[in-house]
Amino acid sequence: SVRMTRDGKDVGFSNKAQIKEEGTYVGQFYVTQDGSEELPGWQQTIERARFVFRIQYTAGLDGQPLVLEQEPSELSSFADLAQEESEVLLPGTTEEPETEPAEEPAAEEPAQAEAEEQPAPGFVAATKGLTTEYDASTGNYRIGLLTGDSFQSNIPDGMVTNSAVLFMPAEDMRFEVYRNGEEIEYTPGEYISESGDYIAIPIIDNLEYEGYYRMNRPMMRFRIVGGQVNDLASIAAPESLKITAVRLNGEDVTAKAMLSDEVAGLSEDGQYEVEFTGDNGETSVTFLRDTVPPRVRVTTEPNIAKIEYLSEDITSAMIYRGNELVSDQMMSTITDTGRYRIVVRDASGNETEQQFNVQYRINIFAILAIVAVMALIGGLIIFLQKTKTSVRVR
C-alpha cells in the first residue's frame, strides 16, 4: 500500500496518475514479504520505504519563474518515480535525507506491558500515537491515529471523570480495553461505567496501521471514579483541556494545588472538585480522597474472639483460618479454634490486616468443682443406701 502527503496533508494516490500541483511530497510504501499476505496484520512482516520530492514552478534562486522544457512524460506516477536511480532537485530546494526515520526501540508487547504496570499515584494521559481535538458538530472528541483514521469519544484522552465513557469507531476498527491491568470484553458503541483505571487500544487490521504501530500500539488512558479514591496524589489536564479550578471541601485551593500549568497536586484528604475548561466549555470531576486505613479491633478470650468494626465506611471483611477463606461477612464473634487473619477494606480501597488466635482452654477449677460435686453426690447416695439397709435390719 502507499500513503502520500503534500505539505503535510494526506492526498489521494492513484498509480500512473500525473502529479502536477506544487508542494513537497512524502510517500510511504508498505510491502509485505511473500507468503505472509494471508496472516493477520500483526503477524505479517512489512517492509517500509520513504520517498520525498518537491514540485515548484516559480520563485527560483534568481527570482525568475521556472519553465518546464517539456511536458511530463509517462514516467509521472508516484510508483514509477520511486524507481528512478537519481533525483534532480529544483532550484530553491534542499535535499532531504533519504534515510528512514529512526524507529523506536523494541519493547514488550505494549498492551501486556501497560496492563501489568501498577497505577501511579498521579494520573496522566497515555499520549501514545494519538491526537485529540473537540468536534463541535457532534459535541464529542475526535481521537486521531497517525494513519489518518479516527474515532469519537465523549471524553478526551487522559480524562478523569464521574461519567460513563463511550467509543464510536469506524466500521473496520476494534478495541482492546484493560481495566486496572486486566483485559475486559468491550463492544464498540457500548458505555463503560464501572470505576477503574482504563487503557483503550484502537486496532485496525491493515498494513498501514501495522506500519505505524507495529512496535508501539496507540493507547488512550482514562479513569472513571465512582466517589472515593485513595491513589490520586495528582491529576493532569487531559488533552485539549486546562485545569481552571481546584476546590477542597468547598474551599478554592487552586493557587496552592497547581504544581505547573497542567498538573494539580492533591496532597490532603478531603472532598475534591477539579474543574476543566476547553472548547466544549466547562466540566468537572468530584471525588473524596481518603488514604486512612479502616479501623478494626479484635479482642481474644479463651475459646472466643470478638471483632469490632470501628470505621463507618467499611465495605468488606475477609476472614481466613490459615490460608483458607472461612467467611466474607462482617462476623462479630469466632469460637472455632485456630490461627486467623482478617482483612478489612473500605470504600476508598484502603485495607487493614490483623492476625489473631482462638485457643481452647480447660478451666481446671471448674473441673475440680464438678468432680467435688459428683463425689459429694456419690457419697450422699452411698450414705442413703447404708441408712436404708440399717433400717430394714431393725
Order of alpha helices (4+ residues) and beta strands (2+ residues): beta-beta-beta-beta-alpha-alpha-beta-beta-beta-beta-beta-beta-beta-beta-beta-beta-alpha-beta-beta-beta-beta-beta-alpha-beta-beta-beta-beta-beta-beta-beta-beta-beta-beta-alpha
